[in-house]
Amino acid sequence: MRGQAGVRYGLALRRGGRKRGLRDALAGEKAAELGHLAAEAARSLGCGGAGLEAAEAVLRAGLLKLGSGVLGEALSADPGYRGPRADCGRGHEAVFAGYRGKVIDTVLGPVTLRRAWYHCARCGHGLAPRDGDLGVAGASMSPGLRAMTGKAAAAVPFAQAAGLLADLAGVRLTVKRVERAAEAGGSALAAASRAAARLVARRKLIPLPPDPLPDKLYIVIDGTGVPMTSRETAGREGKSEDGRARTREVKMAVFFTQDQLDSDGWPVRDRASSSYIATFEPAAAFQRLVKAEGIRRGSDHVRQLTVIGDGAAWIWNLAATTFPEATHIVDLFHAREHLHSLTRSLEFMLLDRKEEWLAARLEDLDYGYIDGIAAAVRSYPLEGVKKDEAERELGYFLNNAPRMRYHWFRSRGLFVGSGVVEAGCKAVIGQRLKQSGMHWTVRGADSIITLRCAEASSQWQAICGNHHNQTGAA
């Protein structure tokens, strides 16, 4: 026994010596490569004004190549062998069938991953458990590169994103590959976010209230159209001359908080407090997302909860059923637009008194005196089409009168405008998805919108997205 133990100890020493020798050899090789890079950079620096740029390019390319080699060596340390058999994922056992290589693109460049391969005879498919461990099952990009690609493609069109990745990160991908990676990443993020929203809305996952708790939370809701392919709009009615739809509506909600007033008494939005959600899904699904985000943002705990919208009935139906305790406010800008439209219906009778009449009605609106607007309109004996136009516009004010008490709202230090969601529709959606010549599928547009909403919400998400701020239901 003592002799056998000595033999085993001797073998272990020799194996350890070989490993150390290999490590030393690799370290020497890396040192030689670094020395070569340093020499190349030094030669470039002697090339005049462009020398520093050339030296930077040489070093970046060399260091990326060196880094990919180091990453490959680190990955090869565990080939993912899990014994002669492994779970196939469908309730069967897969049998070890050897080792296979797979090239994955990373932020450092292409890396070959050698991993154990298992085959399930009953399912007829193979798998590599190591792929799942590393997050590259069914993918040829590393998680880091997928995230980088998604961020670039969410910011600019796909061709420009491919150019940015090449210029700024030294990673070269085809435009189609950038598009597919971004859409896959956005779809996965949307699915995960909506699954979490379902749990929160059903009180199965309970976020802890924000700390510190804000005084006022606003939910501002609107919708905007995104240009679609003809297949996505087939059979839908629209506002174009031929009556066909060219766009699909995406619904957006922006959440932000307010704690202070400025020196003139106007409300001030809290810095970095905005979070965004948007979807093409019907109002019922959108309502669930809004409810979940509201809970996450502390709607159950704040002193003042306010919903602001443009006056559309679906917004107030959503608000009434989801946040019955909230204050409802019609965006003042939209209300003024409707008042201008109402004035145009009467201008043939107002003549040169039009501006004076409009100024008086705007003052009525600022004070929430909707009865005064109605009385002023009905003092004119309208008939036929003009009467229908005026009554339709007047109905907007009468139906929303409790939501137009602007003087009272302002006296309580509340916002009365939806500019933040108007800006969100333009900046988050319009600037990326409504450029000249763009036509989207719903899946593709939804993916990019999800990525852009996440980016726009990133400052708030750094706090709210913390996993320690979540708890399961009791």
C-alpha positions as CSV (number, residue, x, y, z in Angstrom):
1,M,0.0,0.0,0.0
2,R,2.8,2.4,0.9
3,G,4.5,1.6,-2.4
4,Q,1.3,2.2,-4.4
5,A,0.7,5.5,-2.6
6,G,4.3,6.6,-3.4
7,V,3.7,5.7,-7.1
8,R,0.4,7.8,-7.1
9,Y,2.2,10.7,-5.4
10,G,5.0,10.6,-7.9
11,L,2.5,10.6,-10.8
12,A,0.7,13.5,-9.3
13,L,3.9,15.4,-9.0
14,R,4.8,14.7,-12.6
15,R,1.3,15.8,-13.8
16,G,1.5,19.0,-11.7
17,G,4.9,19.6,-13.1
18,R,3.6,19.2,-16.7
19,K,0.7,21.6,-15.9
20,R,3.0,24.2,-14.4
21,G,5.3,23.7,-17.4
22,L,2.4,24.3,-19.8
23,R,1.3,27.4,-17.8
24,D,4.8,28.7,-17.8
25,A,5.1,28.1,-21.6
26,L,1.8,29.8,-22.2
27,A,2.8,32.8,-20.0
28,G,6.0,33.1,-22.0
29,E,4.1,32.9,-25.3
30,K,1.7,35.7,-24.1
31,A,4.7,37.8,-22.9
32,A,6.3,37.4,-26.3
33,E,3.1,38.4,-28.1
34,L,2.8,41.5,-25.8
35,G,6.4,42.4,-26.6
36,H,5.7,42.1,-30.3
37,L,2.7,44.3,-30.0
38,A,4.6,46.9,-28.0
39,A,7.3,46.9,-30.8
40,E,4.6,47.3,-33.5
41,A,3.0,50.2,-31.6
42,A,6.4,51.9,-31.1
43,R,7.1,51.7,-34.8
44,S,3.7,53.2,-35.6
45,L,4.3,56.2,-33.2
46,G,7.1,57.3,-35.5
47,C,4.8,57.9,-38.5
48,G,3.9,61.5,-37.8
49,G,0.5,62.9,-36.8
50,A,-1.3,59.7,-37.5
51,G,1.1,57.6,-35.5
52,L,-0.8,57.5,-32.2
53,E,-4.0,56.4,-34.0
54,A,-2.2,53.7,-35.8
55,A,-0.5,52.5,-32.6
56,E,-3.9,52.4,-30.9
57,A,-5.3,50.3,-33.8
58,V,-2.4,47.9,-33.6
59,L,-2.7,47.5,-29.9
60,R,-6.5,47.1,-29.9
61,A,-6.4,44.4,-32.6
62,G,-3.6,42.6,-31.0
63,L,-5.1,42.7,-27.5
64,L,-8.5,41.5,-28.7
65,K,-6.8,38.6,-30.4
66,L,-4.8,37.9,-27.3
67,G,-7.9,38.2,-25.1
68,S,-9.9,35.7,-27.3
69,G,-7.0,33.2,-26.9
70,V,-7.0,33.6,-23.1
71,L,-10.8,33.2,-23.1
72,G,-10.6,30.1,-25.2
73,E,-8.1,28.6,-22.8
74,A,-10.3,29.4,-19.9
75,L,-13.3,27.8,-21.6
76,S,-11.4,24.7,-22.4
77,A,-10.7,24.1,-18.7
78,D,-14.3,22.6,-18.3
79,P,-15.5,20.8,-21.5
80,G,-18.8,20.1,-19.8
81,Y,-18.5,16.4,-19.3
82,R,-21.3,15.3,-17.0
83,G,-20.7,11.5,-16.9
84,P,-21.8,8.8,-19.4
85,R,-25.4,10.0,-19.3
86,A,-27.2,13.3,-18.9
87,D,-30.7,14.5,-18.8
88,C,-31.9,15.4,-22.3
89,G,-34.4,18.0,-21.0
90,R,-37.4,16.0,-22.1
91,G,-37.5,13.4,-19.4
92,H,-35.0,11.0,-21.1
93,E,-31.4,10.2,-20.7
94,A,-28.9,11.2,-23.4
95,V,-25.7,9.2,-23.9
96,F,-22.2,10.8,-24.1
97,A,-21.1,10.7,-27.8
98,G,-17.7,12.4,-27.7
99,Y,-16.5,16.0,-27.9
100,R,-17.5,18.6,-30.5
101,G,-16.3,22.1,-31.3
102,K,-18.4,25.2,-31.7
103,V,-17.3,28.7,-32.8
104,I,-19.0,31.5,-30.9
105,D,-18.4,35.2,-31.5
106,T,-17.6,37.1,-28.3
107,V,-16.7,40.8,-27.6
108,L,-13.1,39.7,-27.9
109,G,-13.5,37.9,-31.3
110,P,-14.3,34.3,-32.4
111,V,-13.6,31.6,-29.8
112,T,-13.8,27.8,-30.4
113,L,-15.6,26.1,-27.6
114,R,-14.8,22.3,-27.3
115,R,-17.5,20.6,-25.2
116,A,-19.0,17.2,-24.4
117,W,-21.8,16.2,-26.7
118,Y,-24.7,13.9,-25.7
119,H,-27.2,12.2,-27.9
120,C,-30.8,11.1,-27.0
121,A,-31.9,8.1,-29.0
122,R,-35.6,8.5,-28.0
123,C,-35.8,12.2,-28.9
124,G,-33.4,12.0,-31.8
125,H,-31.5,15.2,-30.9
126,G,-28.2,16.1,-29.3
127,L,-27.2,18.6,-26.7
128,A,-24.2,20.0,-25.0
129,P,-24.8,20.9,-21.3
130,R,-21.9,23.3,-21.4
131,D,-23.7,25.5,-23.9
132,G,-26.6,26.0,-21.5
133,D,-24.1,26.7,-18.6
134,L,-22.5,29.5,-20.7
135,G,-25.8,30.9,-22.2
136,V,-25.0,30.0,-25.8
137,A,-27.4,27.1,-26.3
138,G,-28.8,27.5,-29.8
139,A,-26.8,30.7,-30.2
140,S,-23.5,31.6,-31.9
141,M,-23.0,34.8,-29.9
142,S,-21.8,35.2,-26.3
143,P,-24.3,36.9,-23.9
144,G,-22.0,39.9,-23.7
145,L,-21.9,40.4,-27.5
146,R,-25.6,39.9,-27.7
147,A,-26.2,42.6,-25.2
148,M,-23.7,44.9,-27.0
149,T,-25.4,44.2,-30.3
150,G,-28.9,44.9,-28.9
151,K,-27.8,48.2,-27.4
152,A,-26.3,49.3,-30.8
153,A,-29.3,48.2,-32.8
154,A,-31.7,49.8,-30.5
155,A,-29.9,53.1,-30.9
156,V,-29.5,53.3,-34.7
157,P,-30.6,51.4,-37.8
158,F,-29.1,47.9,-38.2
159,A,-26.5,48.9,-40.9
160,Q,-25.3,51.7,-38.7
161,A,-25.2,49.4,-35.7
162,A,-23.0,47.0,-37.6
163,G,-20.7,49.8,-38.5
164,L,-20.5,51.0,-34.9
165,L,-19.7,47.6,-33.6
166,A,-16.8,47.3,-36.1
167,D,-15.5,50.9,-35.5
168,L,-15.9,51.1,-31.7
169,A,-15.5,47.4,-30.6
170,G,-13.6,45.8,-33.4
171,V,-16.3,43.2,-33.8
172,R,-17.5,42.6,-37.4
173,L,-21.0,41.2,-37.9
174,T,-23.3,41.2,-41.0
175,V,-26.2,43.6,-40.9
176,K,-28.7,40.6,-41.0
177,R,-26.9,39.0,-38.0
178,V,-27.2,42.3,-36.1
179,E,-30.9,42.5,-36.9
180,R,-31.6,38.9,-35.9
181,A,-29.6,39.2,-32.6
182,A,-31.3,42.4,-31.6
183,E,-34.7,41.1,-32.4
184,A,-34.1,37.9,-30.5
185,G,-32.7,39.8,-27.5
186,G,-35.7,42.2,-27.5
187,S,-38.2,39.3,-27.8
188,A,-36.5,37.5,-24.9
189,L,-36.5,40.7,-22.8
190,A,-40.2,41.3,-23.6
191,A,-41.2,37.8,-22.7
192,A,-39.4,37.9,-19.4
193,S,-40.7,41.4,-18.5
194,R,-44.3,40.4,-19.3
195,A,-44.1,37.2,-17.4
196,A,-42.9,39.2,-14.4
197,A,-45.6,41.7,-14.9
198,R,-48.3,39.0,-14.8
199,L,-46.9,37.8,-11.4
200,V,-46.8,41.3,-10.0
201,A,-50.3,42.2,-11.3
202,R,-51.7,39.0,-9.7
203,R,-49.8,39.8,-6.4
204,K,-47.7,36.7,-6.8
205,L,-44.5,38.7,-6.8
206,I,-44.5,41.7,-4.5
207,P,-41.9,44.5,-5.1
208,L,-40.9,46.4,-2.0
209,P,-41.8,50.1,-2.0
210,P,-39.2,52.5,-3.4
211,D,-36.9,53.9,-0.8
212,P,-37.1,56.8,-0.3
213,L,-40.8,56.9,-1.1
214,P,-41.7,59.8,-3.4
215,D,-44.5,62.1,-2.7
216,K,-46.2,62.0,-6.1
217,L,-46.3,59.4,-8.8
218,Y,-47.5,60.1,-12.3
219,I,-48.7,57.7,-15.0
220,V,-48.9,59.4,-18.4
221,I,-50.4,57.4,-21.2
222,D,-50.6,57.9,-25.0
223,G,-50.3,56.0,-28.3
224,T,-48.5,56.4,-31.6
225,G,-48.4,54.7,-35.0
226,V,-45.5,52.7,-36.3
227,P,-45.2,52.0,-40.1
228,M,-45.8,48.4,-40.9
229,T,-45.4,46.0,-43.8
230,S,-48.5,45.4,-45.9
231,R,-48.9,41.9,-44.4
232,E,-49.1,43.4,-40.9
233,T,-51.9,45.8,-41.9
234,A,-53.9,43.6,-44.2
235,G,-57.6,44.0,-43.6
236,R,-57.2,46.9,-41.2
237,E,-59.0,50.2,-41.7
238,G,-56.8,53.4,-41.6
239,K,-56.8,57.1,-42.2
240,S,-55.1,57.0,-45.7
241,E,-57.0,58.1,-48.8
242,D,-57.8,54.5,-49.8
243,G,-59.0,53.7,-46.3
244,R,-56.3,51.2,-45.6
245,A,-54.0,51.2,-42.6
246,R,-50.3,51.8,-43.0
247,T,-49.4,51.7,-39.3
248,R,-50.1,49.8,-36.1
249,E,-50.6,51.6,-32.8
250,V,-48.2,51.1,-30.0
251,K,-49.4,52.1,-26.5
252,M,-47.0,53.8,-24.2
253,A,-47.0,54.7,-20.5
254,V,-44.4,56.8,-18.8
255,F,-44.0,56.7,-15.0
256,F,-42.2,59.5,-13.1
257,T,-42.2,61.0,-9.7
258,Q,-42.3,64.6,-8.3
259,D,-41.3,65.9,-4.9
260,Q,-40.6,69.6,-5.4
261,L,-41.9,72.9,-6.9
262,D,-39.6,75.5,-8.4
263,S,-39.3,79.1,-7.1
264,D,-42.4,80.1,-9.2
265,G,-44.5,77.3,-7.8
266,W,-44.4,75.0,-10.9
267,P,-43.9,71.3,-10.3
268,V,-40.5,69.8,-11.1
269,R,-40.0,66.2,-12.3
270,D,-37.6,64.2,-10.2
271,R,-34.3,63.7,-12.0
272,A,-33.8,60.2,-13.4
273,S,-37.2,59.0,-12.2
274,S,-38.8,58.0,-15.6
275,S,-39.5,54.5,-16.6
276,Y,-41.2,53.5,-19.9
277,I,-43.4,50.6,-21.1
278,A,-44.8,50.1,-24.5
279,T,-46.6,47.4,-26.4
280,F,-48.6,46.5,-29.5
281,E,-50.8,44.3,-27.4
282,P,-54.5,45.1,-26.8
283,A,-55.7,47.4,-24.1
284,A,-56.3,44.5,-21.6
285,A,-52.7,43.3,-21.9
286,F,-51.4,46.8,-21.8
287,Q,-53.5,47.4,-18.6
288,R,-51.7,44.5,-16.9
289,L,-48.3,45.9,-17.8
290,V,-49.4,49.4,-16.5
291,K,-50.7,47.9,-13.3
292,A,-47.5,45.9,-12.6
293,E,-45.3,48.9,-13.3
294,G,-47.4,51.1,-11.1
295,I,-47.1,48.6,-8.2
296,R,-43.4,48.4,-8.8
297,R,-43.1,52.2,-8.8
298,G,-45.0,52.4,-5.5
299,S,-48.6,53.2,-6.5
300,D,-49.8,51.5,-3.3
301,H,-47.8,53.7,-1.1
302,V,-47.4,57.2,-2.5
303,R,-49.5,60.1,-1.2
304,Q,-50.6,61.3,-4.6
305,L,-51.2,59.1,-7.7
306,T,-52.1,60.9,-10.9
307,V,-53.0,59.6,-14.4
308,I,-52.6,62.0,-17.3
309,G,-54.0,61.2,-20.8
310,D,-55.3,62.9,-24.0
311,G,-59.0,62.3,-23.2
312,A,-59.4,59.0,-25.0
313,A,-62.0,56.8,-23.4
314,W,-59.8,53.7,-23.2
315,I,-57.3,55.5,-21.1
316,W,-59.8,56.5,-18.5
317,N,-61.4,53.0,-18.5
318,L,-57.9,51.6,-17.8
319,A,-57.2,54.1,-15.1
320,A,-60.5,53.7,-13.3
321,T,-60.3,49.9,-13.1
322,T,-56.5,49.7,-12.4
323,F,-56.0,52.7,-10.1
324,P,-59.4,53.8,-8.8
325,E,-57.8,56.0,-6.2
326,A,-55.8,58.1,-8.8
327,T,-56.5,61.6,-9.8
328,H,-57.4,61.9,-13.5
329,I,-56.2,64.8,-15.6
330,V,-56.8,65.5,-19.3
331,D,-53.6,66.9,-20.9
332,L,-54.0,70.7,-21.1
333,F,-52.4,70.9,-24.5
334,H,-54.9,68.5,-26.0
335,A,-57.8,70.3,-24.4
336,R,-56.6,73.6,-25.9
337,E,-56.3,71.9,-29.3
338,H,-60.0,70.9,-29.0
339,L,-60.9,74.4,-28.0
340,H,-59.3,75.8,-31.1
341,S,-61.2,73.2,-33.2
342,L,-64.4,74.3,-31.5
343,T,-63.7,77.9,-32.3
344,R,-63.2,77.1,-36.0
345,S,-66.7,75.6,-36.0
346,L,-68.1,79.0,-34.9
347,E,-65.8,81.4,-36.7
348,F,-68.4,82.1,-39.5
349,M,-70.5,83.6,-36.7
350,L,-67.8,85.1,-34.6
351,L,-66.2,87.0,-37.5
352,D,-63.8,89.6,-36.1
353,R,-64.6,88.6,-32.5
354,K,-63.0,85.2,-33.0
355,E,-59.7,85.9,-31.1
356,E,-61.5,87.7,-28.3
357,W,-64.0,84.8,-27.9
358,L,-61.1,82.2,-28.0
359,A,-59.1,84.1,-25.4
360,A,-62.1,84.1,-23.1
361,R,-62.8,80.4,-23.5
362,L,-59.1,79.6,-22.9
363,E,-59.4,81.5,-19.6
364,D,-62.5,79.4,-18.8
365,L,-60.5,76.3,-19.6
366,D,-57.6,77.3,-17.3
367,Y,-60.1,77.7,-14.4
368,G,-62.0,74.5,-15.3
369,Y,-65.1,76.4,-16.0
370,I,-66.6,73.9,-18.6
371,D,-70.1,75.1,-18.0
372,G,-69.0,78.6,-19.2
373,I,-67.6,77.1,-22.4
374,A,-70.9,75.2,-23.0
375,A,-73.0,78.3,-22.4
376,A,-70.9,80.4,-24.7
377,V,-71.2,77.8,-27.6
378,R,-74.9,77.3,-27.2
379,S,-75.6,81.0,-27.2
380,Y,-75.2,80.7,-31.0
381,P,-78.1,79.2,-33.0
382,L,-76.3,76.6,-35.0
383,E,-78.0,74.1,-37.4
384,G,-77.0,71.1,-39.5
385,V,-73.4,70.2,-40.0
386,K,-72.0,73.1,-38.0
387,K,-74.2,72.2,-35.0
388,D,-73.0,68.6,-35.2
389,E,-69.3,69.7,-35.3
390,A,-69.8,72.0,-32.3
391,E,-71.7,69.4,-30.3
392,R,-69.0,66.8,-31.0
393,E,-66.2,69.0,-29.8
394,L,-68.3,70.3,-26.9
395,G,-68.9,66.7,-25.8
396,Y,-65.2,66.2,-25.4
397,F,-65.2,68.9,-22.7
398,L,-68.5,67.9,-21.0
399,N,-67.4,64.2,-20.8
400,N,-64.0,65.2,-19.3
401,A,-65.1,68.1,-17.1
402,P,-64.0,66.5,-13.8
403,R,-60.6,66.0,-15.4
404,M,-60.2,69.6,-16.5
405,R,-60.1,71.4,-13.1
406,Y,-56.7,72.9,-14.0
407,H,-56.7,75.8,-11.6
408,W,-57.4,73.4,-8.7
409,F,-54.8,70.8,-9.9
410,R,-52.1,73.6,-10.2
411,S,-53.0,74.8,-6.7
412,R,-52.1,71.4,-5.5
413,G,-48.7,71.5,-7.2
414,L,-49.6,68.9,-9.9
415,F,-48.5,68.6,-13.5
416,V,-51.4,69.1,-16.0
417,G,-49.6,68.3,-19.2
418,S,-48.5,65.0,-21.0
419,G,-45.3,66.4,-22.5
420,V,-43.2,63.6,-21.0
421,V,-45.1,60.9,-22.9
422,E,-45.3,63.0,-26.1
423,A,-41.5,63.3,-25.9
424,G,-41.3,59.6,-25.2
425,C,-43.3,58.7,-28.3
426,K,-41.0,60.8,-30.4
427,A,-37.6,59.9,-28.7
428,V,-38.1,56.3,-27.8
429,I,-40.3,55.2,-30.7
430,G,-40.3,57.8,-33.5
431,Q,-36.6,58.5,-33.8
432,R,-35.7,54.8,-34.3
433,L,-38.8,53.2,-35.8
434,K,-40.4,56.0,-37.9
435,Q,-37.5,56.9,-40.2
436,S,-38.0,57.3,-43.9
437,G,-38.6,54.1,-45.8
438,M,-39.0,51.9,-42.7
439,H,-41.6,49.2,-42.6
440,W,-41.7,46.8,-39.6
441,T,-43.2,43.5,-38.6
442,V,-44.9,43.6,-35.3
443,R,-42.4,41.2,-33.8
444,G,-39.4,43.2,-35.0
445,A,-40.8,46.5,-33.9
446,D,-41.9,45.2,-30.5
447,S,-38.4,43.8,-29.9
448,I,-36.7,47.1,-30.7
449,I,-39.2,49.1,-28.7
450,T,-38.7,46.8,-25.7
451,L,-34.9,47.4,-25.9
452,R,-35.4,51.2,-26.2
453,C,-37.8,51.3,-23.3
454,A,-35.3,49.4,-21.2
455,E,-32.5,51.8,-22.2
456,A,-34.7,54.9,-21.5
457,S,-35.6,53.4,-18.1
458,S,-32.0,52.4,-17.3
459,Q,-31.4,55.1,-14.7
460,W,-34.5,54.2,-12.7
461,Q,-33.9,50.4,-13.4
462,A,-30.5,50.7,-11.6
463,I,-32.5,51.1,-8.4
464,C,-35.9,49.4,-9.1
465,G,-34.5,46.4,-11.0
466,N,-32.4,45.3,-8.0
467,H,-33.3,41.7,-7.3
468,H,-33.1,42.5,-3.5
469,N,-36.1,44.8,-4.0
470,Q,-38.4,41.8,-4.8
471,T,-40.1,39.4,-2.5
472,G,-42.4,36.4,-3.1
473,A,-46.0,36.6,-1.9
474,A,-46.6,35.3,1.6
